[in-house]
Amino acid sequence: MNHTTQLPDRRSVCARNGAATAAPPPAHARARRRPTSQQWAAWAFLAPVTLYLVLFYAYPLYRNIDLSLRNYTVRSFVQGDAPFTGLANYRTVFDDPTFAPALLHTVVFTAVCLVFQYAIGLALAVFFNQHFRLSATLRALFLVPWLLPLIVSASTWSWMLNSDSGIVNAALHTVGIDPVNWLTSPSWSLTSVIIANIWIGVPFNLVLLYSGLQSIPASLYEAAALDGANAWQRFRRVTFPLLRPVSAITLLLGLVYTLKVFDIIWITTKGGPADSSTTFATWSYQLGFGNLLPAFGPGAAVGNLLVVAALVFGLIYVRVQRKQASS
């Protein structure tokens, strides 16, 4: 009897083998289809920060840009029908005779404050890094100007620099120096607000630079001393180069803060006399709120110039940091 063996169809075999050996979809594909509990938790933690940034940074920045591109008045603010004017408000700002002095005062105020705040803060950080007796207590006392509300510090300096009853002129009188019209003289008003802002900003530099000094290994100083390096050479060859990253972020944050200083100047001099201490921050406020007929558009344009300046220096810092990291 002949038995005929029927061979299975080749396609059916391949199909069965393929079904048997088919691998399950990868884990990351399943994660994309259905978020895990960890991903939901990450979004939950991220949502408040995102909402905060949108409400208090992104939206105000958008509104400020919109203000600078339209002809807003008190009536148009209420009715919401401000016409679009493009860059007309910026041209108004550039053609204003206050623009050049305000720009000069902003540059001088920012540069001088940064230099002295950093230099004094670095000197104090190196001094307190010696860990002598009561160093922690004295270091805490130096933080008081930074912890005080700005309105309190500005009011204190306004009283101290008063021409008639200020303690500074009283101290000058005891050594035979004539009184100085610190806040009412065009020659001294900008110097006065610079001195006050330096006093307020030194503790911030002290804290950051002292933290940077703590991260430098003591073995490097010991090796430099064994090689015969004196104190200045150790500072120049060891401390300052290793402190460069911390110095960069300290100067950048100080720059952004100093560009927008308003409280100190407004409380002490209000930008006067004769606009001798007017900066972009106080000028923006004067344009928008300091007149009977407020110029919201030009005031917003001046504020946007400050934002652009801060962004430019921020991008420069990021670029420098990337170069240092890649080298």
ABEGO torsion letter per residue (X at the ends): XBBBBBBBBAAAAAAAAAAAABBBBBAAAAAAABBBAAAAAAAAAAAAAAAAAAAAAAAAAAAAAAAAABBBBAAAAAAGABBBAEAAAAAAAAABAAAAAAAAAAAAAAAAAAAAAAAAAAAAAAAAAAGBBGAAAAAAAAAAAAABBAAAAAAAAAAAABAAABAAAAAAAAAGBBBBBAAABAAAAAAAAAAAAAAAAAAAAAAAAAAAAAABBAAAAAAAAAAGBBAAAAAAAAAAAAAAAAAAAAAAAAAAAAAABAAAAAAAAGGOBGGAABBAAAAAAAAAAABABBBAAAAAAAAAAAAAAAAAAAAAAAAAAAAAAAX
